[in-house]
Amino acid sequence: MSASLKAKIAEVFDEPGCDKNQGKNEKERKKGCTKQLSPGAAAGGCAFDGAKIALQPIVDAAHLVHGPIACEGNSWDNRHAASSGSTLYRTGFTTDINELDVVYGGEKRLFRSVREIIEKYDPPAVFVYQTCVTALIGDDIEAVCKRASEKFGKPVIPVNSPGFAGPKNLGNKLGGEAILDYVIGTREPEYTTPYDINIIGEYNLSGELWQTKPLLDALGIRVLSCISGDGRYNEIASSHRAKVNMMVCSKSMINIATKMQQRYGIPYFEGSFYGIGDMSDTLRQIAKLLVQQGAPKDLIGRTECLIQAEEARAWARIARFRDRLEGKRVLLITGGVKSWSVVAALQEAGLEIVGTSVKKSTKEDKEKIKEIMGDDAHMIDDMTPREMYSMLRDAKADIMLSGGRSQFVALKARMPWLDINQERHHPYGGYEGIVELVREIDRAIYNPVWQQVRIPAPWGEDGQTPGAFASASPVVQAAAPVAGVHAWAMGLEPGVAA
């Protein structure tokens, strides 16, 4: 690991917005985070992956991965970040280094790749991502990017976050450092208003930003830049002229918010777009801070009028689901801001939370969970698939909300499952989003397939007696629903041969 990368990692871990850093004494804070990673610690995402997914939603820039083709293949478009314009971010660029490059170095190949991208696509900027292999052979991407910027007259930004540096969350912050070092403050906006804000840590998953932006537009609040969902390079470069920063996910890019406060005096707060109450609180907080920064005072009154109208509309649309969902129990396996913001949204719909994971949550996230759920909040640090299965199998929950990696646990337990993580196809932000979330939960729980797959198979352990299913071994019980699933999929009654 290069000295510059070590220094940058130490700087990232000396973070005033980090609760762990605040709890250290002065000596420990200067050391940064010196704990060595154990083998497998990057499972679920390495530092390179974290940096790539944090910056790839900048839609008009080219994102070039300097490394083997597998690094680009594994990281490309793994979030459903939507764009309202350019689709260049969905083009995968890689230097595709080979064995000879490992021996002789890949810097010339990197320079040629940058030139080819600029000649063919003419993007406003090129982001170059360091990977494990090219970092280990000593390729100096900072020097190459500097030379390419001078040669081609376009910003070429090095993102020095090789996978071995740490887990995905560290990569998010290293991506943020690249934005701070090479992008923010390099351009001036065409004009400014007293209502300019930045949204940080919002990735426009499945178009969620578009569910909240109309609310801000109705109040005359301008999103000067979103870092990085549906982002534009020039907007992010001029984001230092905003009046207020909103931090959506403190786990990913808190360093951008704190350093912009230090450098440019921009106040920030952490808010949530999930749930009726949290959405309203976020709008109030934005209005309050903008007024403090010099915006007209009538903004607060206009905000309250908008909140009153939108809340009434959302509650009216949710009302028809409440009787069907009242008392239904939810197991929430997610992390970060969703560990508490989605809890509040679900409780508004009358659902009961039997457990929420906090593996990727900060101390502040956990405090908010306790505030919302009370002292009996069941927070799960790290639930194994076997524990998830047992909880669902014993009917301690009616549905599981999680990421795609956990869906098969729920399906094996013959319980409904809904994708709540970054791969989801439905947007759940804002007042519109909570209605959509409640509708999807209702559809999942009351889907008739669950009645079909829970019917005992027409054979027992001996292959003949239907009643033997109740005492069958766990393996037989787990396998038995397959016949019901196949029959349902083919339009047959369970037990009818195809």
Number of C-alpha atoms within 10 A of each C-alpha: 12 12 8 10 15 14 12 16 22 17 18 20 22 21 18 14 16 19 12 14 18 13 10 13 9 10 8 13 18 14 12 19 15 11 6 9 12 8 7 9 14 18 9 11 17 25 27 32 29 26 30 29 22 27 24 29 31 28 25 24 26 27 31 28 26 28 25 18 16 11 19 23 14 11 19 20 18 14 20 17 26 21 23 10 11 14 16 18 22 19 12 16 20 22 21 18 18 13 9 9 16 16 9 10 18 23 20 13 15 25 16 12 18 26 16 12 16 17 11 8 11 15 18 16 21 24 23 26 25 26 26 20 18 22 20 13 14 14 20 17 24 16 12 19 24 14 14 21 18 11 10 13 12 16 20 28 25 24 28 27 31 26 24 18 23 21 21 26 22 25 30 27 25 31 29 27 23 20 22 18 12 15 22 21 19 15 16 15 16 7 6 13 14 17 24 20 26 26 24 25 24 25 29 25 25 20 21 23 23 18 18 18 14 13 18 19 11 12 16 15 20 18 19 25 25 25 28 25 26 27 27 22 24 19 22 24 20 19 28 26 22 25 26 28 30 22 24 22 20 23 22 26 25 24 25 24 25 21 17 20 16 11 10 13 15 20 19 23 16 17 22 25 29 28 27 26 18 19 23 23 15 19 22 18 19 24 27 16 18 25 18 14 15 11 18 13 13 10 20 21 12 14 21 15 11 17 21 11 10 18 16 11 13 18 17 12 17 18 13 11 17 18 11 15 19 13 15 18 20 24 23 27 25 23 21 21 26 25 25 28 22 25 23 22 25 21 17 18 25 19 22 20 20 18 20 26 23 26 16 16 20 19 12 15 22 19 13 18 22 16 12 15 18 11 9 8 16 17 18 14 14 12 14 9 14 10 12 18 21 14 17 24 17 9 13 14 21 20 23 28 22 23 19 15 11 18 17 14 20 23 18 16 20 21 23 22 24 21 21 22 18 17 16 17 14 17 20 27 27 28 25 20 22 27 23 18 24 23 15 16 23 17 13 18 20 14 12 11 16 18 11 19 22 16 15 20 23 18 15 19 17 10 11 10 12 14 14 17 21 11 11 15 11 10 8 14 19 14 11 22 23 15 20 25 18 17 19 17 11 10 10 14 14 19 16 10 8 9
